[in-house]
């Protein structure tokens, strides 16, 4: 097993910015895309509440968290950045939060 691992976490919104709920099927497609590419994913269905401001307005988000642990390669980092950009558009978001950090897997 590779000793160089990276964890990616993506916060997927449960509602479009206009308040309409995002269909579960659509979120399932995001999860499926990760599984098909990397072979595994963890998906937390418990809602994470987020608050943020944009142009003087305060927004509240209900989010789910998608987590995937992969080899820490430039190719995987590039793929996840492209995933973020595709899904930011598909979910009609101003931003989609993607974080990553090195991890040790024992």
MIFI-770439 format. One record per residue (C-alpha): residue number from 1; x, y, z; residue in one letter. Coordinates in nm, 4 decimals. Layout:
BEGIN
<node><seq>NUM</seq><x>X</x><y>Y</y><z>Z</z><type>a</type></node>
...
! end
This chain:
BEGIN
<node><seq>1</seq><x>0.0000</x><y>0.0000</y><z>0.0000</z><type>x</type></node>
<node><seq>2</seq><x>0.1282</x><y>0.3454</y><z>-0.0910</z><type>x</type></node>
<node><seq>3</seq><x>0.2489</x><y>0.5533</y><z>0.2003</z><type>x</type></node>
<node><seq>4</seq><x>0.1526</x><y>0.8798</y><z>0.0286</z><type>x</type></node>
<node><seq>5</seq><x>-0.2200</x><y>0.9336</y><z>0.0708</z><type>x</type></node>
<node><seq>6</seq><x>-0.4445</x><y>1.2374</y><z>0.0414</z><type>x</type></node>
<node><seq>7</seq><x>-0.7972</x><y>1.2829</y><z>0.1744</z><type>x</type></node>
<node><seq>8</seq><x>-1.0399</x><y>1.4947</y><z>-0.0244</z><type>x</type></node>
<node><seq>9</seq><x>-1.3565</x><y>1.6276</y><z>0.1362</z><type>x</type></node>
<node><seq>10</seq><x>-1.6296</x><y>1.7902</y><z>-0.0689</z><type>x</type></node>
<node><seq>11</seq><x>-1.9262</x><y>1.9669</y><z>0.0896</z><type>x</type></node>
<node><seq>12</seq><x>-2.2229</x><y>1.9039</y><z>-0.1384</z><type>x</type></node>
<node><seq>13</seq><x>-2.5243</x><y>2.1312</y><z>-0.0895</z><type>x</type></node>
<node><seq>14</seq><x>-2.8671</x><y>1.9813</y><z>-0.0298</z><type>x</type></node>
<node><seq>15</seq><x>-3.0376</x><y>2.2876</y><z>-0.1853</z><type>x</type></node>
<node><seq>16</seq><x>-2.9736</x><y>2.5050</y><z>-0.4851</z><type>x</type></node>
<node><seq>17</seq><x>-2.8912</x><y>2.8681</y><z>-0.3991</z><type>x</type></node>
<node><seq>18</seq><x>-3.2536</x><y>2.9655</y><z>-0.4724</z><type>x</type></node>
<node><seq>19</seq><x>-3.3757</x><y>2.7222</y><z>-0.2021</z><type>x</type></node>
<node><seq>20</seq><x>-3.5008</x><y>2.4377</y><z>-0.4236</z><type>x</type></node>
<node><seq>21</seq><x>-3.3977</x><y>2.0964</y><z>-0.2899</z><type>x</type></node>
<node><seq>22</seq><x>-3.1372</x><y>1.9124</y><z>-0.4924</z><type>x</type></node>
<node><seq>23</seq><x>-3.2811</x><y>1.5720</y><z>-0.5828</z><type>x</type></node>
<node><seq>24</seq><x>-3.1158</x><y>1.2822</y><z>-0.3975</z><type>x</type></node>
<node><seq>25</seq><x>-3.0671</x><y>1.1137</y><z>-0.7334</z><type>x</type></node>
<node><seq>26</seq><x>-2.8461</x><y>1.4018</y><z>-0.8485</z><type>x</type></node>
<node><seq>27</seq><x>-2.6303</x><y>1.3818</y><z>-0.5342</z><type>x</type></node>
<node><seq>28</seq><x>-2.6122</x><y>1.0058</y><z>-0.5851</z><type>x</type></node>
<node><seq>29</seq><x>-2.4660</x><y>1.0704</y><z>-0.9294</z><type>x</type></node>
<node><seq>30</seq><x>-2.1833</x><y>1.2720</y><z>-0.7721</z><type>x</type></node>
<node><seq>31</seq><x>-2.1124</x><y>0.9851</y><z>-0.5310</z><type>x</type></node>
<node><seq>32</seq><x>-2.1264</x><y>0.7316</y><z>-0.8151</z><type>x</type></node>
<node><seq>33</seq><x>-1.8807</x><y>0.9359</y><z>-1.0236</z><type>x</type></node>
<node><seq>34</seq><x>-1.6226</x><y>0.9183</y><z>-0.7429</z><type>x</type></node>
<node><seq>35</seq><x>-1.6775</x><y>0.5444</y><z>-0.6916</z><type>x</type></node>
<node><seq>36</seq><x>-1.6423</x><y>0.4757</y><z>-1.0626</z><type>x</type></node>
<node><seq>37</seq><x>-1.3190</x><y>0.6741</y><z>-1.0812</z><type>x</type></node>
<node><seq>38</seq><x>-1.1457</x><y>0.5805</y><z>-0.7538</z><type>x</type></node>
<node><seq>39</seq><x>-1.3256</x><y>0.2607</y><z>-0.6522</z><type>x</type></node>
<node><seq>40</seq><x>-1.4546</x><y>0.3901</y><z>-0.3169</z><type>x</type></node>
<node><seq>41</seq><x>-1.6057</x><y>0.6885</y><z>-0.1367</z><type>x</type></node>
<node><seq>42</seq><x>-1.7638</x><y>0.7720</y><z>0.1972</z><type>x</type></node>
<node><seq>43</seq><x>-2.0770</x><y>0.9850</y><z>0.1983</z><type>x</type></node>
<node><seq>44</seq><x>-2.2211</x><y>1.1387</y><z>0.5126</z><type>x</type></node>
<node><seq>45</seq><x>-2.5924</x><y>1.1983</y><z>0.4866</z><type>x</type></node>
<node><seq>46</seq><x>-2.6155</x><y>1.3809</y><z>0.8195</z><type>x</type></node>
<node><seq>47</seq><x>-2.6592</x><y>1.7478</y><z>0.7408</z><type>x</type></node>
<node><seq>48</seq><x>-2.3735</x><y>1.9904</y><z>0.8013</z><type>x</type></node>
<node><seq>49</seq><x>-2.4903</x><y>2.3499</y><z>0.8471</z><type>x</type></node>
<node><seq>50</seq><x>-2.2860</x><y>2.6239</y><z>0.6887</z><type>x</type></node>
<node><seq>51</seq><x>-2.3186</x><y>3.0020</y><z>0.6988</z><type>x</type></node>
<node><seq>52</seq><x>-2.1497</x><y>3.2417</y><z>0.4616</z><type>x</type></node>
<node><seq>53</seq><x>-2.1761</x><y>3.5938</y><z>0.3257</z><type>x</type></node>
<node><seq>54</seq><x>-2.1719</x><y>3.7176</y><z>-0.0307</z><type>x</type></node>
<node><seq>55</seq><x>-2.2317</x><y>4.0745</y><z>-0.1519</z><type>x</type></node>
<node><seq>56</seq><x>-2.3889</x><y>4.1810</y><z>0.1770</z><type>x</type></node>
<node><seq>57</seq><x>-2.6272</x><y>3.8849</y><z>0.2089</z><type>x</type></node>
<node><seq>58</seq><x>-2.5916</x><y>3.6007</y><z>0.4592</z><type>x</type></node>
<node><seq>59</seq><x>-2.6686</x><y>3.2520</y><z>0.3345</z><type>x</type></node>
<node><seq>60</seq><x>-2.7302</x><y>2.9278</y><z>0.5199</z><type>x</type></node>
<node><seq>61</seq><x>-2.6441</x><y>2.5961</y><z>0.3609</z><type>x</type></node>
<node><seq>62</seq><x>-2.7414</x><y>2.2440</y><z>0.4504</z><type>x</type></node>
<node><seq>63</seq><x>-2.4625</x><y>2.0242</y><z>0.3218</z><type>x</type></node>
<node><seq>64</seq><x>-2.3552</x><y>1.6632</y><z>0.3009</z><type>x</type></node>
<node><seq>65</seq><x>-1.9924</x><y>1.5544</y><z>0.3101</z><type>x</type></node>
<node><seq>66</seq><x>-1.8239</x><y>1.3326</y><z>0.0541</z><type>x</type></node>
<node><seq>67</seq><x>-1.4842</x><y>1.1864</y><z>0.1561</z><type>x</type></node>
<node><seq>68</seq><x>-1.2375</x><y>0.9932</y><z>-0.0572</z><type>x</type></node>
<node><seq>69</seq><x>-0.8859</x><y>0.8752</y><z>0.0280</z><type>x</type></node>
<node><seq>70</seq><x>-0.6564</x><y>0.8297</y><z>-0.2713</z><type>x</type></node>
<node><seq>71</seq><x>-0.2906</x><y>0.8108</y><z>-0.3631</z><type>x</type></node>
<node><seq>72</seq><x>-0.1379</x><y>1.1573</y><z>-0.3361</z><type>x</type></node>
<node><seq>73</seq><x>-0.0608</x><y>1.2224</y><z>-0.7028</z><type>x</type></node>
<node><seq>74</seq><x>-0.0847</x><y>1.5252</y><z>-0.9283</z><type>x</type></node>
<node><seq>75</seq><x>-0.3228</x><y>1.3271</y><z>-1.1506</z><type>x</type></node>
<node><seq>76</seq><x>-0.5661</x><y>1.2635</y><z>-0.8611</z><type>x</type></node>
<node><seq>77</seq><x>-0.5482</x><y>1.6251</y><z>-0.7409</z><type>x</type></node>
<node><seq>78</seq><x>-0.6210</x><y>1.7462</y><z>-1.0951</z><type>x</type></node>
<node><seq>79</seq><x>-0.9170</x><y>1.5057</y><z>-1.1298</z><type>x</type></node>
<node><seq>80</seq><x>-1.0703</x><y>1.6229</y><z>-0.8012</z><type>x</type></node>
<node><seq>81</seq><x>-1.0358</x><y>1.9893</y><z>-0.9020</z><type>x</type></node>
<node><seq>82</seq><x>-1.2150</x><y>1.9096</y><z>-1.2283</z><type>x</type></node>
<node><seq>83</seq><x>-1.4834</x><y>1.7215</y><z>-1.0312</z><type>x</type></node>
<node><seq>84</seq><x>-1.5337</x><y>2.0329</y><z>-0.8178</z><type>x</type></node>
<node><seq>85</seq><x>-1.5721</x><y>2.2585</y><z>-1.1207</z><type>x</type></node>
<node><seq>86</seq><x>-1.8189</x><y>2.0229</y><z>-1.2955</z><type>x</type></node>
<node><seq>87</seq><x>-2.0352</x><y>1.9871</y><z>-0.9866</z><type>x</type></node>
<node><seq>88</seq><x>-2.0229</x><y>2.3569</y><z>-0.8966</z><type>x</type></node>
<node><seq>89</seq><x>-2.1897</x><y>2.4247</y><z>-1.2313</z><type>x</type></node>
<node><seq>90</seq><x>-2.4293</x><y>2.1294</y><z>-1.2128</z><type>x</type></node>
<node><seq>91</seq><x>-2.5449</x><y>2.2236</y><z>-0.8620</z><type>x</type></node>
<node><seq>92</seq><x>-2.5723</x><y>2.5927</y><z>-0.9578</z><type>x</type></node>
<node><seq>93</seq><x>-2.3391</x><y>2.7097</y><z>-0.6819</z><type>x</type></node>
<node><seq>94</seq><x>-2.1258</x><y>3.0209</y><z>-0.6506</z><type>x</type></node>
<node><seq>95</seq><x>-1.8651</x><y>2.8004</y><z>-0.4847</z><type>x</type></node>
<node><seq>96</seq><x>-1.8225</x><y>2.4371</y><z>-0.3887</z><type>x</type></node>
<node><seq>97</seq><x>-1.5948</x><y>2.3674</y><z>-0.0965</z><type>x</type></node>
<node><seq>98</seq><x>-1.3186</x><y>2.1124</y><z>-0.1631</z><type>x</type></node>
<node><seq>99</seq><x>-1.0408</x><y>2.0570</y><z>0.0887</z><type>x</type></node>
<node><seq>100</seq><x>-0.7574</x><y>1.8090</y><z>0.0864</z><type>x</type></node>
<node><seq>101</seq><x>-0.4805</x><y>1.7109</y><z>0.3207</z><type>x</type></node>
<node><seq>102</seq><x>-0.2129</x><y>1.4443</y><z>0.3532</z><type>x</type></node>
<node><seq>103</seq><x>-0.3049</x><y>1.1453</y><z>0.5667</z><type>x</type></node>
<node><seq>104</seq><x>-0.1276</x><y>0.8411</y><z>0.7068</z><type>x</type></node>
<node><seq>105</seq><x>-0.3029</x><y>0.5102</y><z>0.6521</z><type>x</type></node>
<node><seq>106</seq><x>-0.1846</x><y>0.2301</y><z>0.8812</z><type>x</type></node>
! end
